[in-house]
Every structure is written in structure tokens, then in C-alpha cells.
Amino acid sequence: MSEYIFKSHNATVLSYQLVSPAKGRRSIVFDDRVDKVLKEARLEIARTTR
């Protein structure tokens, strides 16, 4: 799957930033389940923007 989304008049690279405030600026570690859900959400966004 290409990182670029090609339209009739342009090519776009979408990037998103996930912001998750943590109390006391603790580091956040995502387990495999969360990583899988986030990946699926990103792929769905990419599919619907074409």
C-alpha cells in the first residue's frame, strides 16, 4: 500500500499524531492489542479518503 493518496489533481501524504495526555508526563506504552486497533483505524482512514 502506497503512503500517497493520488487524486486527479494532486498526491497527498497523510500523517496523524496521536495525543494522549498522561498524568505527570509518564511514558505510555501500547500493547499489541492497542497497536493493532490503531493500525486498523489508520488503514480505514486511508481507504475512505481515496
mmCIF file of the C-alpha atoms, coordinates in Angstrom:
data_MODEL
# 
_entry.id   MODEL 
# 
loop_
_atom_site.group_PDB 
_atom_site.id 
_atom_site.type_symbol 
_atom_site.label_atom_id 
_atom_site.label_alt_id 
_atom_site.label_comp_id 
_atom_site.label_asym_id 
_atom_site.label_entity_id 
_atom_site.label_seq_id 
_atom_site.pdbx_PDB_ins_code 
_atom_site.Cartn_x 
_atom_site.Cartn_y 
_atom_site.Cartn_z 
_atom_site.occupancy 
_atom_site.B_iso_or_equiv 
_atom_site.pdbx_formal_charge 
_atom_site.auth_seq_id 
_atom_site.auth_comp_id 
_atom_site.auth_asym_id 
_atom_site.auth_atom_id 
_atom_site.pdbx_PDB_model_num 
ATOM 1  C CA . MET A 1 1  ? 0.000   0.000  0.000   1.00 0.00 ? 1  MET A CA 1 
ATOM 2  C CA . SER A 1 2  ? 1.349   3.358  -1.008  1.00 0.00 ? 2  SER A CA 1 
ATOM 3  C CA . GLU A 1 3  ? 1.803   6.143  1.534   1.00 0.00 ? 3  GLU A CA 1 
ATOM 4  C CA . TYR A 1 4  ? 0.478   8.562  -1.061  1.00 0.00 ? 4  TYR A CA 1 
ATOM 5  C CA . ILE A 1 5  ? -3.147  9.221  -1.892  1.00 0.00 ? 5  ILE A CA 1 
ATOM 6  C CA . PHE A 1 6  ? -3.464  10.124 -5.546  1.00 0.00 ? 6  PHE A CA 1 
ATOM 7  C CA . LYS A 1 7  ? -6.314  12.344 -6.709  1.00 0.00 ? 7  LYS A CA 1 
ATOM 8  C CA . SER A 1 8  ? -6.937  13.747 -10.150 1.00 0.00 ? 8  SER A CA 1 
ATOM 9  C CA . HIS A 1 9  ? -5.049  16.955 -9.359  1.00 0.00 ? 9  HIS A CA 1 
ATOM 10 C CA . ASN A 1 10 ? -2.639  16.115 -6.528  1.00 0.00 ? 10 ASN A CA 1 
ATOM 11 C CA . ALA A 1 11 ? -0.866  13.497 -4.438  1.00 0.00 ? 11 ALA A CA 1 
ATOM 12 C CA . THR A 1 12 ? -1.079  13.663 -0.650  1.00 0.00 ? 12 THR A CA 1 
ATOM 13 C CA . VAL A 1 13 ? 0.704   12.008 2.230   1.00 0.00 ? 13 VAL A CA 1 
ATOM 14 C CA . LEU A 1 14 ? -1.452  11.834 5.330   1.00 0.00 ? 14 LEU A CA 1 
ATOM 15 C CA . SER A 1 15 ? 0.118   11.685 8.736   1.00 0.00 ? 15 SER A CA 1 
ATOM 16 C CA . TYR A 1 16 ? -1.556  11.785 12.089  1.00 0.00 ? 16 TYR A CA 1 
ATOM 17 C CA . GLN A 1 17 ? -0.362  12.498 15.561  1.00 0.00 ? 17 GLN A CA 1 
ATOM 18 C CA . LEU A 1 18 ? -1.936  10.684 18.466  1.00 0.00 ? 18 LEU A CA 1 
ATOM 19 C CA . VAL A 1 19 ? -2.016  12.905 21.519  1.00 0.00 ? 19 VAL A CA 1 
ATOM 20 C CA . SER A 1 20 ? -2.660  11.230 24.829  1.00 0.00 ? 20 SER A CA 1 
ATOM 21 C CA . PRO A 1 21 ? -2.155  13.332 27.934  1.00 0.00 ? 21 PRO A CA 1 
ATOM 22 C CA . ALA A 1 22 ? -0.541  11.390 30.720  1.00 0.00 ? 22 ALA A CA 1 
ATOM 23 C CA . LYS A 1 23 ? -0.612  12.378 34.344  1.00 0.00 ? 23 LYS A CA 1 
ATOM 24 C CA . GLY A 1 24 ? 2.818   13.590 35.393  1.00 0.00 ? 24 GLY A CA 1 
ATOM 25 C CA . ARG A 1 25 ? 4.181   13.097 31.857  1.00 0.00 ? 25 ARG A CA 1 
ATOM 26 C CA . ARG A 1 26 ? 4.639   9.380  32.346  1.00 0.00 ? 26 ARG A CA 1 
ATOM 27 C CA . SER A 1 27 ? 5.587   7.388  29.305  1.00 0.00 ? 27 SER A CA 1 
ATOM 28 C CA . ILE A 1 28 ? 2.813   5.465  27.604  1.00 0.00 ? 28 ILE A CA 1 
ATOM 29 C CA . VAL A 1 29 ? 3.452   2.002  26.234  1.00 0.00 ? 29 VAL A CA 1 
ATOM 30 C CA . PHE A 1 30 ? 0.912   0.470  23.868  1.00 0.00 ? 30 PHE A CA 1 
ATOM 31 C CA . ASP A 1 31 ? 0.454   -3.276 23.986  1.00 0.00 ? 31 ASP A CA 1 
ATOM 32 C CA . ASP A 1 32 ? -0.102  -5.366 20.859  1.00 0.00 ? 32 ASP A CA 1 
ATOM 33 C CA . ARG A 1 33 ? -3.904  -5.065 21.037  1.00 0.00 ? 33 ARG A CA 1 
ATOM 34 C CA . VAL A 1 34 ? -3.845  -1.268 21.089  1.00 0.00 ? 34 VAL A CA 1 
ATOM 35 C CA . ASP A 1 35 ? -1.243  -1.206 18.328  1.00 0.00 ? 35 ASP A CA 1 
ATOM 36 C CA . LYS A 1 36 ? -3.451  -3.450 16.186  1.00 0.00 ? 36 LYS A CA 1 
ATOM 37 C CA . VAL A 1 37 ? -6.555  -1.260 16.709  1.00 0.00 ? 37 VAL A CA 1 
ATOM 38 C CA . LEU A 1 38 ? -4.635  1.922  15.873  1.00 0.00 ? 38 LEU A CA 1 
ATOM 39 C CA . LYS A 1 39 ? -3.211  0.335  12.730  1.00 0.00 ? 39 LYS A CA 1 
ATOM 40 C CA . GLU A 1 40 ? -6.672  -0.793 11.611  1.00 0.00 ? 40 GLU A CA 1 
ATOM 41 C CA . ALA A 1 41 ? -8.052  2.702  12.219  1.00 0.00 ? 41 ALA A CA 1 
ATOM 42 C CA . ARG A 1 42 ? -5.278  4.279  10.151  1.00 0.00 ? 42 ARG A CA 1 
ATOM 43 C CA . LEU A 1 43 ? -5.861  1.834  7.296   1.00 0.00 ? 43 LEU A CA 1 
ATOM 44 C CA . GLU A 1 44 ? -9.611  2.509  7.372   1.00 0.00 ? 44 GLU A CA 1 
ATOM 45 C CA . ILE A 1 45 ? -8.989  6.255  7.201   1.00 0.00 ? 45 ILE A CA 1 
ATOM 46 C CA . ALA A 1 46 ? -6.677  5.714  4.237   1.00 0.00 ? 46 ALA A CA 1 
ATOM 47 C CA . ARG A 1 47 ? -9.300  3.572  2.449   1.00 0.00 ? 47 ARG A CA 1 
ATOM 48 C CA . THR A 1 48 ? -12.106 6.097  2.945   1.00 0.00 ? 48 THR A CA 1 
ATOM 49 C CA . THR A 1 49 ? -10.087 9.086  1.747   1.00 0.00 ? 49 THR A CA 1 
ATOM 50 C CA . ARG A 1 50 ? -9.426  7.659  -1.720  1.00 0.00 ? 50 ARG A CA 1 
# 
